[in-house]
Amino acid sequence: MAAIGKIRSWGPVLATVIGLALFAFIAEEMFRSCEATSNEKRQQVGEVLGKKISVQDFQSLVDEYQSVIKMTQGRDNLTEEELNQVKDQVWQQYVNNTIMEAEAKKLGLTVTDEELQNILKAGTNPMLMQTPFVNQQTGRFDVTQLTKFLADYKKMQEQPQQAQVAEQYKQIYDYWKFIEKQLRQNTLGMKYQTLLSQCLISNPVSAKMAFDAQNQESDIQLATLPYSAIKDSDVEVSESDLKAKYDEEKEMYKQYFESRDIKYVDFQVVASAADRTALMKTINDARQKLESGAAPAEVVRKAQSQVAYTGIAATKRAFAPDIATKLDSMQVGQVSAPFETAYDNTVNIIKLINKVQAPDSVEYRQIQVGGATAEEAHKTADSIFTALKGGADFEALAKKYGQDGSKQWLTSSMYENAPSIDADSKAYLTALTTLAPNELQNVEFTQGNIIVQVTNRKAMVTKYDAAVIKHTIDFSKDTYSQAYNKFSQYVSENKTLEGLEKNAQKFGYKVQERKDLMNSEHNVAGLRSTRDAMKWIFDAKAGEVSPLYECGNNDHLMVIALTKVHPVGYRDLSAVEDQVKQEVIRDKKFAKAAEMLKGVNTLDAAKQKGAVVDSVRQITFSAPVFVQATGTSEPALSGAVASAKAGQFSAAPIKGNGGAFLFKVIAKKQRENTKFDAKTQQTQLKQQALQAASRFMNELYLKANVVDNRYLFF
């Protein structure tokens, strides 16, 4: 009993301990759940209509699109700017497709396999002409070629072939699946638009009104009192005026995407005087070696030129613009003085080794000769070459050695932009570009031979064999270290925007401003490698100052202050005050102008009040009249003139964008050679309505609750 009593006395304590334990357990589970949710969110590129897309899925779409571009354009890589464009296109397409699929589902719209097959059988869709399955004779898409390819691909999957062939088939198959997906999505979109178009109609009454608006012309005498004639200092603008105008036009200031204002300091590190001196020593040494006749390839390599020397003559288009412009003025054997090019920050030297007239295009055929050993290949090639010189049939000999010997074309652009050319390739290209038509040559390589015959040459052009030293004017590690230390001191001593602005000039920096930066942009201030800075901007609070960022091509230092956040919704009056103020000033100037013109009922009287009088002809309701005296388009004036009768003087001043107007209608007439046709006009009105309705995707987008977090990853 005593034990039970003791336990009871500890009851409150035990209850508390058990409660804390339960709370800890629940809290731990909540923490894990929140952490999992947070981790999931950190992996989401975005969201459309509640549908989330992960970074892995989005990257797969980007990779798919890249592969298509590389295949169709014969590219190995895309530039950073091109890759950013791909990411934007993929995102926009993903958003549009997600929205369209949701809308189509509500309406029961689908694209069946049978419909897709009908599209393939018809073969008229423009996308099909971008595939490899186009009949070269008819110039039309051939569904039988596609069917055969898909069957061959399936067999290849079941019976593995050579790795290279299998890879080529896989690339074509992936490309076709991309086209097929695009066809389905585009067809679904066309169905939706067609359905929407059937909701838009016109009628004879509106058609007649539209015809008259386009074709009834008025000639007037116009009296203009420009707002510029009234001084801004004569107009008082109060806070209540601004508030009233803002409330009146509030819908104009609605913002659908969050944006942020920043101020920043961007400092670019450049080569110091000592860096330039050291570089010029290298450049001048290289120049002396080129002048003395040293091997160009070795001199160019040791000088660390951006442009390798290939020894193959090339057209001017193969050279950088700053190099190409100097080639014509140089003599063979001449070495240029060093010169700088600002756009790529380089110092350059050119030695023109040779200048020749050569074909831009060469038609040729060839027989490749191999063997168990190089000696055996050379021996076989010699006998083939002798037979051809003796009059043997080229194609027949080629077929004997398992080749067709067919003719093909080689253009300068196919080789002259190569970053390097090895000795065998140089010998091969030299033979093709120097042989006369029908001339043969046995080109010997390390492992075999190629017998070539040039059959035709076209477009003789000037080609240049030039050794180019193009070297970036780089800064040294010491120069960068000094610049970094100085910028770091500036950032560490100024933790507020006020400090950054106050002391920028002392350190030799300039504070710049950027308003309305959006997270859909790919960089800050046009600089690459600023993703971390973008992430900071859209995570920071107004008034905060960022850490130091190293960005650009590892040559820029940046610090950022977030000055304002513009959330989704109506922008504050303070954010649009300048715009609103201009509207208020215009209203008040019109009020003053209207007061000055009060009671004026003749053009002479208006002129005495300071108005500019001029003639304006051929005014129609459908097109805003342009007023020379103010330099502005005036829709309100066009409307007022259209409603007035011939000989009528305007009853009151018209408020315009650039001034106050009075007018007298001199004549009204129908445009010549115009006749009303109700059916034609109704068709035009329907087309205009369709054009306006084509912007339906913008409306759907605004309602899709799109979340774009790409800046966190790309």
C-alpha positions in Angstrom: 0.0 0.0 0.0 2.8 2.3 0.9 4.4 1.6 -2.5 1.1 2.4 -4.3 0.7 5.6 -2.3 4.2 6.6 -3.3 3.5 6.0 -6.9 0.3 8.0 -6.6 2.3 10.9 -5.1 4.5 10.9 -8.2 1.4 10.9 -10.5 1.6 14.6 -11.6 5.4 14.2 -12.3 4.8 11.0 -14.3 2.0 12.6 -16.3 4.2 15.5 -17.2 7.1 13.2 -18.2 4.8 11.1 -20.3 3.2 14.2 -21.9 6.6 15.6 -22.8 7.7 12.3 -24.3 4.5 12.2 -26.4 5.0 15.8 -27.4 8.7 15.1 -28.4 7.5 12.1 -30.5 4.8 14.1 -32.3 7.2 17.0 -32.7 9.9 14.7 -34.2 7.4 13.3 -36.7 6.2 16.8 -37.6 9.8 17.9 -38.0 10.5 15.0 -40.3 7.3 15.7 -42.3 8.2 19.4 -42.6 11.8 18.5 -43.6 10.5 16.1 -46.2 8.1 18.7 -47.5 10.9 21.3 -47.6 13.2 18.9 -49.4 10.5 18.1 -51.9 9.9 21.8 -52.5 13.6 22.4 -53.0 13.5 19.9 -55.9 10.5 21.5 -57.6 11.2 23.7 -60.7 7.6 24.9 -60.7 3.9 24.3 -60.5 1.0 24.7 -62.9 -2.6 24.2 -61.8 -1.4 22.4 -58.7 0.7 20.0 -60.8 4.3 20.1 -59.7 7.4 19.4 -61.9 10.7 18.3 -60.4 14.1 19.4 -61.5 14.8 15.9 -62.8 11.7 15.8 -65.0 12.3 19.4 -66.3 15.9 18.6 -67.1 14.8 15.5 -69.0 12.5 17.8 -71.1 15.4 20.2 -71.7 17.8 17.3 -72.7 15.1 16.0 -75.1 14.8 19.4 -76.7 18.6 19.8 -76.9 19.0 16.5 -78.6 16.4 17.5 -81.2 18.3 20.7 -81.9 21.7 19.0 -82.1 20.3 16.4 -84.5 18.4 18.7 -86.8 21.1 21.4 -86.9 24.2 19.1 -86.8 25.4 20.7 -83.6 27.6 19.2 -80.9 27.0 21.9 -78.3 24.8 24.9 -77.6 26.0 28.2 -76.3 24.9 29.4 -72.8 22.5 31.9 -74.4 21.0 29.3 -76.7 20.6 26.9 -73.7 18.8 29.6 -71.8 16.5 30.0 -74.7 15.8 26.3 -74.8 15.0 26.3 -71.1 12.6 29.2 -71.6 10.9 27.4 -74.6 10.6 24.1 -72.7 9.1 25.8 -69.7 6.6 27.8 -71.7 5.7 24.7 -73.7 5.2 22.7 -70.4 3.0 25.4 -69.0 0.9 25.8 -72.1 0.5 22.0 -72.6 -0.5 21.5 -68.9 -3.1 24.3 -69.1 -4.4 23.0 -72.5 -4.7 19.4 -71.3 -6.7 20.6 -68.3 -9.1 22.7 -70.4 -9.5 19.9 -73.0 -10.3 17.4 -70.3 -13.1 19.6 -69.0 -14.6 19.7 -72.5 -13.9 16.1 -73.4 -11.4 16.9 -76.1 -8.8 14.2 -77.0 -6.5 13.2 -79.8 -7.0 9.5 -80.6 -4.5 7.1 -82.1 -6.8 6.9 -85.2 -6.7 10.6 -85.6 -2.9 10.6 -85.4 -2.7 7.9 -88.0 -4.9 9.9 -90.3 -2.6 12.9 -89.9 0.4 10.6 -90.8 -1.4 9.2 -93.8 -2.4 12.7 -95.1 1.3 13.7 -94.6 0.5 17.4 -94.9 1.3 18.6 -91.4 4.4 20.9 -91.7 6.0 19.2 -88.7 6.2 15.9 -90.7 8.4 17.7 -93.3 11.1 18.1 -90.6 11.5 14.3 -90.2 13.8 12.0 -92.1 10.8 10.2 -93.6 10.3 12.5 -96.6 10.2 10.9 -100.1 13.0 12.6 -102.0 11.1 12.1 -105.3 7.7 13.5 -104.3 9.0 15.9 -101.6 6.2 14.7 -99.3 6.1 12.8 -96.0 6.0 9.1 -96.6 4.3 7.1 -93.9 5.6 3.8 -95.3 9.1 4.9 -94.7 8.2 5.6 -91.1 6.5 2.3 -90.7 9.5 0.5 -92.1 11.9 2.4 -89.8 9.8 1.5 -86.7 9.8 -2.1 -87.7 13.5 -2.1 -88.3 14.1 -0.4 -85.0 12.1 -3.0 -83.2 14.1 -5.9 -84.8 17.3 -4.1 -83.9 16.2 -4.0 -80.3 15.6 -7.8 -80.4 18.8 -8.5 -82.3 21.6 -6.1 -81.2 23.7 -4.8 -84.2 26.8 -2.7 -84.4 26.9 -0.1 -81.6 27.3 2.8 -83.9 24.3 1.9 -86.1 22.2 1.1 -83.1 23.0 4.6 -81.6 22.0 6.3 -84.9 18.7 4.4 -85.0 18.1 5.3 -81.3 18.6 9.0 -82.1 16.2 8.9 -85.0 13.7 7.0 -82.9 13.9 9.5 -80.0 13.5 12.3 -82.5 10.4 10.7 -84.0 8.8 10.2 -80.5 9.4 13.9 -79.9 7.7 14.8 -83.2 4.8 12.5 -82.4 4.3 14.1 -79.0 4.4 17.5 -80.5 1.8 16.5 -83.1 -0.6 15.3 -80.4 -0.2 18.5 -78.4 -0.6 20.8 -81.4 -3.6 18.9 -82.7 -5.3 19.2 -79.3 -4.6 22.9 -79.2 -6.0 23.3 -82.7 -9.2 21.5 -81.6 -9.6 23.8 -78.7 -9.1 26.9 -80.9 -11.5 25.6 -83.5 -14.1 25.1 -80.9 -13.5 28.6 -79.5 -13.7 30.1 -83.0 -17.2 28.7 -83.5 -18.4 30.9 -80.6 -17.4 34.1 -82.4 -19.9 35.5 -85.0 -20.7 38.8 -86.6 -23.9 40.4 -88.1 -24.8 42.8 -90.9 -25.4 45.7 -88.5 -21.9 45.6 -86.9 -20.4 44.9 -90.3 -21.9 48.1 -91.7 -20.7 50.1 -88.7 -17.2 48.7 -89.1 -17.2 49.5 -92.8 -18.2 53.1 -92.2 -15.6 53.5 -89.5 -12.9 52.4 -92.0 -14.1 54.3 -95.1 -15.9 57.5 -94.0 -13.3 60.2 -94.1 -13.4 63.7 -92.7 -11.3 66.8 -93.5 -11.1 69.3 -90.7 -9.5 72.6 -89.6 -7.9 71.8 -86.2 -7.0 74.2 -83.4 -4.5 72.8 -80.9 -3.5 74.1 -77.6 -0.5 71.9 -76.6 0.0 71.0 -73.0 3.6 71.9 -73.4 2.5 75.6 -73.7 1.5 75.4 -70.0 4.4 75.3 -67.6 4.6 72.5 -65.1 5.3 75.0 -62.4 1.8 76.5 -63.0 0.2 73.2 -62.0 -0.1 72.1 -58.4 -0.3 68.4 -57.6 -1.4 67.4 -54.1 -1.3 64.0 -52.4 -5.1 63.8 -52.6 -4.9 64.4 -56.4 -2.4 61.5 -56.7 -4.5 59.2 -54.5 -7.7 60.0 -56.5 -6.0 59.4 -59.8 -4.4 56.1 -58.6 -7.8 54.9 -57.4 -9.3 55.8 -60.8 -6.7 53.9 -62.8 -5.9 51.2 -60.2 -6.4 48.3 -62.7 -3.6 49.7 -64.8 -1.2 49.0 -61.9 -2.1 45.4 -61.3 0.9 43.1 -61.2 0.6 39.4 -62.0 4.2 38.4 -61.2 6.4 39.3 -58.3 9.3 41.6 -59.1 12.1 43.2 -57.0 14.1 46.4 -57.2 17.8 46.3 -56.5 20.8 48.6 -56.3 24.2 47.0 -56.9 27.9 47.5 -57.5 29.5 45.5 -60.3 33.2 45.8 -60.7 35.0 44.2 -63.6 38.7 43.1 -62.9 40.9 44.0 -65.9 44.6 43.6 -66.6 47.0 45.9 -64.9 49.8 47.8 -66.5 52.2 45.2 -65.3 50.0 42.4 -66.8 49.9 44.2 -70.1 53.7 44.6 -70.1 54.2 40.9 -69.5 51.7 40.0 -72.2 53.3 42.3 -74.8 56.7 40.7 -74.2 55.2 37.4 -75.2 53.4 38.9 -78.2 56.5 40.7 -79.5 58.7 37.6 -79.0 56.2 35.7 -81.1 56.2 38.4 -83.7 59.9 38.3 -84.1 59.9 34.5 -84.5 57.2 34.8 -87.2 59.3 37.4 -89.0 62.4 35.2 -88.8 60.6 32.3 -90.5 60.0 30.0 -87.5 57.4 27.3 -87.9 54.0 29.1 -87.6 52.2 26.2 -85.8 54.9 26.1 -83.1 55.0 29.8 -82.6 51.2 30.0 -82.4 51.0 27.2 -79.9 53.7 28.6 -77.6 52.1 32.0 -77.7 48.9 30.3 -76.4 46.8 31.7 -79.2 43.0 31.1 -79.2 43.3 30.2 -82.9 45.3 27.2 -83.9 47.3 27.2 -87.1 46.1 24.5 -89.5 48.1 25.2 -92.6 45.0 25.0 -94.7 44.0 28.1 -96.8 40.5 29.3 -95.8 38.0 32.0 -96.9 37.7 35.2 -94.9 34.5 33.9 -93.2 36.7 31.4 -91.3 38.5 34.2 -89.5 37.3 36.5 -86.7 36.0 39.8 -88.1 38.9 41.8 -86.8 41.3 39.5 -88.5 39.4 39.2 -91.8 39.2 43.0 -92.3 43.1 43.2 -92.4 43.9 40.2 -94.7 43.2 42.0 -98.0 45.6 44.9 -97.2 48.5 42.6 -96.3 51.2 41.3 -98.5 52.2 37.6 -98.6 55.0 37.1 -95.9 54.0 40.2 -94.0 53.6 40.2 -90.2 51.3 42.8 -88.8 52.0 45.0 -85.8 50.2 44.0 -82.6 46.7 45.4 -82.4 43.9 45.2 -79.8 40.3 44.3 -80.4 37.9 45.7 -77.8 34.9 43.4 -78.4 36.8 40.3 -77.4 39.5 41.9 -75.3 42.4 40.5 -77.2 45.8 41.5 -78.6 46.5 40.1 -82.1 49.2 39.4 -84.7 48.7 38.1 -88.2 51.3 36.6 -90.6 49.9 36.1 -94.1 51.7 33.0 -95.4 49.9 32.6 -98.7 47.0 33.9 -100.7 45.5 31.6 -103.4 42.5 31.3 -105.7 40.8 28.0 -104.9 37.3 26.5 -105.3 34.8 27.0 -102.6 33.1 23.7 -103.6 34.7 20.5 -104.9 32.9 17.5 -106.3 34.9 14.3 -105.9 34.9 10.5 -105.5 37.2 8.2 -103.7 38.3 4.7 -103.0 39.5 3.9 -99.5 42.2 1.2 -99.4 43.1 -0.8 -96.3 45.0 -4.0 -95.6 46.4 -6.3 -93.0 49.4 -4.0 -92.8 50.1 -0.4 -93.9 52.6 -1.8 -96.5 50.0 -4.1 -97.9 47.5 -1.2 -98.2 50.1 1.0 -99.9 50.8 -1.8 -102.4 47.2 -2.4 -103.2 46.6 1.4 -103.6 49.5 1.6 -106.1 48.0 -1.1 -108.3 44.5 0.6 -108.2 46.0 4.0 -109.0 47.9 2.5 -111.9 44.8 0.9 -113.2 42.8 4.1 -113.0 45.6 6.0 -114.8 45.4 3.4 -117.5 41.7 4.1 -118.0 40.0 1.6 -115.7 36.4 2.4 -114.7 36.4 4.2 -111.3 33.0 3.0 -110.0 33.7 -0.6 -111.1 37.0 -0.6 -109.2 35.3 1.0 -106.2 32.6 -1.8 -106.1 35.3 -4.4 -106.3 36.6 -3.1 -103.0 33.1 -2.9 -101.4 32.4 0.8 -102.1 30.1 2.6 -104.6 32.6 5.3 -105.7 29.7 7.8 -105.9 30.3 11.5 -106.3 29.9 13.9 -103.4 30.5 17.6 -102.6 33.0 19.1 -100.2 32.5 22.8 -99.3 35.0 25.1 -97.6 32.6 25.6 -94.6 32.7 21.9 -93.9 36.4 22.0 -92.8 37.7 25.5 -92.5 36.2 26.2 -89.0 37.8 23.1 -87.5 39.7 23.9 -84.3 42.6 21.7 -85.5 43.6 19.5 -88.5 46.0 16.6 -88.2 48.6 15.8 -90.8 46.6 13.1 -92.6 43.5 15.3 -92.9 45.7 18.2 -94.1 47.1 16.0 -96.9 43.7 14.8 -97.8 42.1 18.3 -97.9 45.1 19.7 -99.8 44.7 17.1 -102.5 41.0 17.8 -102.9 41.3 21.6 -103.0 44.3 21.7 -105.4 43.5 18.9 -108.0 42.2 19.9 -111.4 39.0 18.4 -112.7 39.3 14.7 -113.5 42.8 14.6 -112.0 43.7 11.6 -109.7 45.9 11.4 -106.6 46.9 8.6 -104.3 46.9 10.0 -100.8 49.0 8.0 -98.4 48.1 7.8 -94.7 49.8 6.1 -91.8 47.3 3.2 -91.8 46.3 3.1 -95.5 45.5 5.1 -98.6 42.6 7.0 -100.2 42.6 7.5 -104.0 40.7 10.6 -104.8 39.5 12.1 -108.1 38.1 15.6 -108.4 35.2 15.7 -110.9 34.1 19.3 -110.7 35.0 22.6 -109.0 32.8 25.6 -108.4 33.0 29.2 -107.1 36.7 30.1 -107.3 37.4 32.4 -104.3 40.3 34.0 -102.5 41.7 31.9 -99.7 44.2 32.8 -97.1 46.8 30.8 -95.3 47.4 32.9 -92.2 49.0 32.3 -88.8 47.0 34.2 -86.2 48.0 34.9 -82.6 44.9 36.0 -80.7 45.5 36.3 -77.0 43.1 37.5 -74.3 44.4 40.4 -72.3 44.1 38.6 -69.0 44.7 39.8 -65.5 47.2 38.0 -63.3 46.4 36.3 -60.0 48.0 39.2 -58.1 45.8 41.7 -59.9 42.7 39.7 -59.1 43.7 39.3 -55.5 44.3 43.0 -55.1 40.9 43.8 -56.6 39.2 41.2 -54.5 40.7 42.4 -51.3 39.7 46.0 -52.0 36.1 45.0 -53.0 35.9 42.8 -49.9 36.9 45.7 -47.7 34.3 47.9 -49.3 31.6 45.2 -48.7 32.7 44.4 -45.1 32.7 48.1 -44.1 29.3 48.9 -45.6 26.6 46.6 -44.4 23.8 48.9 -45.4 22.6 50.5 -48.7 23.3 53.9 -47.2 26.9 52.9 -46.6 27.3 51.4 -50.0 26.1 54.6 -51.7 28.0 56.9 -49.4 31.4 55.3 -49.8 31.2 53.9 -53.4 33.0 56.9 -54.9 35.8 56.7 -52.3 36.6 53.2 -53.4 36.2 54.0 -57.1 32.9 52.1 -57.6 29.5 53.2 -58.9 26.1 52.1 -57.5 23.7 51.2 -60.2 19.9 50.5 -60.1 17.7 47.8 -61.6 13.9 47.9 -61.1 11.4 45.1 -61.6 13.8 42.2 -61.8 11.9 39.0 -62.2 12.9 35.5 -61.2 12.3 34.2 -64.7 15.4 36.1 -65.9 18.6 34.2 -66.2 21.0 36.6 -64.7 21.6 39.8 -62.8 22.8 42.9 -64.7 23.4 40.8 -67.9 26.2 38.8 -66.1 26.6 35.0 -66.4 27.2 32.9 -63.3 24.9 35.0 -61.1 22.5 32.2 -60.1 23.5 32.5 -56.4 22.9 36.2 -56.5 19.4 35.6 -58.1 18.6 33.1 -55.3 19.7 35.7 -52.7 17.6 38.5 -54.3 14.4 36.4 -54.2 15.0 35.2 -50.6 16.1 38.5 -49.1 14.0 41.2 -47.4 13.9 44.9 -48.4 16.9 46.7 -47.0 19.2 43.7 -46.8 22.7 43.8 -48.4 24.1 40.6 -50.0 27.5 39.0 -49.5 30.2 39.5 -52.1 29.6 37.5 -55.3 32.3 36.4 -57.8 30.6 36.1 -61.2 30.8 36.7 -64.9 33.8 34.9 -66.5 35.5 34.9 -63.1 36.2 38.6 -63.7 33.4 40.4 -61.9 32.8 41.2 -58.3 29.3 42.2 -57.2 27.4 43.3 -54.1 23.6 43.8 -54.1 21.1 45.7 -51.9 17.4 44.8 -52.1 15.5 48.0 -52.1 11.9 47.0 -52.7 9.6 44.0 -53.2 6.7 44.2 -55.6 4.4 41.3 -54.7 1.6 40.0 -56.9 -1.4 42.4 -56.8 -1.8 46.1 -57.1 1.4 48.1 -57.0 1.7 50.7 -54.3 1.1 54.3 -55.2 4.7 55.1 -54.2 6.0 52.6 -56.9 4.0 54.2 -59.7 3.9 57.8 -58.4 5.9 59.3 -61.3 3.5 57.8 -63.8 0.4 58.8 -61.9 1.8 62.3 -61.4 2.1 62.7 -65.2 -1.5 61.7 -65.6 -2.6 64.3 -63.0 -0.5 67.0 -64.6 -2.1 66.2 -67.9 -5.6 66.4 -66.4 -4.8 69.8 -64.8 -3.2 71.2 -67.9 -6.3 70.2 -69.9 -8.5 71.9 -67.3 -6.4 75.1 -67.7 -6.5 74.8 -71.5 -10.3 74.1 -71.5 -10.7 77.2 -69.4 -8.7 79.3 -71.8 -10.8 78.0 -74.7 -14.1 78.3 -72.9 -16.7 80.0 -75.2 -14.5 79.8 -78.3 -16.6 79.0 -81.3 -14.4 80.0 -84.2 -10.9 79.1 -85.3 -9.8 82.7 -85.3 -10.9 83.1 -81.7 -8.9 79.9 -80.8 -5.9 81.3 -82.5 -6.1 84.5 -80.5 -6.1 82.3 -77.3 -2.7 80.8 -78.4 -3.9 77.7 -80.3 -2.1 76.4 -83.4 -4.4 76.1 -86.4 -3.8 73.5 -89.1 -5.6 71.4 -91.6 -5.9 67.6 -91.2 -7.4 65.4 -93.9 -8.7 61.9 -94.3 -9.5 61.2 -90.7 -11.4 57.9 -90.0 -12.9 56.6 -86.8 -10.9 53.3 -87.0 -7.5 55.0 -87.0 -6.1 57.5 -84.4 -5.3 60.8 -86.0 -1.7 62.0 -85.6 -1.4 65.7 -84.7 1.8 67.4 -85.8 1.6 70.2 -83.3 1.8 67.8 -80.3 3.6 64.8 -82.0 0.9 62.5 -80.5 -1.7 60.0 -81.7 -5.2 61.1 -80.6 -7.9 58.5 -80.6 -10.4 60.8 -78.8 -10.1 63.3 -81.6 -10.8 60.7 -84.2 -14.0 59.7 -82.3 -15.2 63.3 -81.9 -14.7 64.1 -85.6 -16.5 60.9 -86.7 -19.6 61.9 -84.7 -19.7 65.5 -86.0 -21.5 66.6 -89.1 -20.0 68.5 -92.1 -19.7 72.3 -91.3 -20.1 71.7 -87.5 -17.7 73.3 -85.0 -16.8 71.2 -81.9 -19.1 72.1 -78.9 -16.3 71.8 -76.3 -12.6 71.2 -76.2 -11.5 67.6 -76.7 -9.1 66.2 -74.2 -6.2 64.6 -76.0 -2.9 62.9 -75.1 -0.8 65.9 -76.1 -3.2 68.9 -75.9 -6.7 70.3 -76.0 -8.4 70.5 -79.4 -11.2 72.4 -81.2 -12.1 71.6 -84.8 -14.4 72.4 -87.6 -15.5 69.7 -90.1 -14.8 71.0 -93.6 -16.0 68.0 -95.5 -17.1 64.4 -95.1 -17.0 61.8 -97.9 -16.8 58.1 -98.6 -13.4 56.7 -99.7 -13.1 56.2 -103.4 -13.5 52.7 -104.9 -15.1 51.2 -101.8 -18.4 49.4 -101.7 -20.0 47.7 -98.7 -20.3 43.9 -98.9 -21.9 42.5 -95.8 -20.5 39.0 -96.2 -16.9 40.2 -96.8 -17.1 42.6 -93.9 -18.6 40.0 -91.5 -15.7 37.6 -92.4 -13.2 40.4 -91.6 -14.8 41.0 -88.3 -14.8 37.3 -87.4 -11.1 37.2 -88.3 -10.4 40.1 -86.0 -12.3 38.5 -83.2 -10.4 35.3 -83.8 -7.1 37.2 -83.6 -8.2 38.7 -80.3 -9.4 35.3 -79.0 -6.0 33.8 -79.9 -4.7 35.5 -76.8 -6.9 33.2 -74.7 -3.8 31.4 -73.4 -2.8 34.6 -71.6 -6.1 34.6 -69.7 -5.8 30.9 -68.8 -2.2 31.4 -67.7 -3.2 34.1 -65.2 -5.7 31.7 -63.7 -3.3 28.7 -63.6 -1.5 29.7 -60.4 1.9 29.3 -62.2 4.9 29.0 -59.8 8.3 29.5 -61.5 11.2 28.4 -59.4 13.7 27.8 -62.2 16.0 30.5 -60.9 16.9 28.1 -58.0 18.3 25.6 -60.4 19.3 27.1 -63.7 
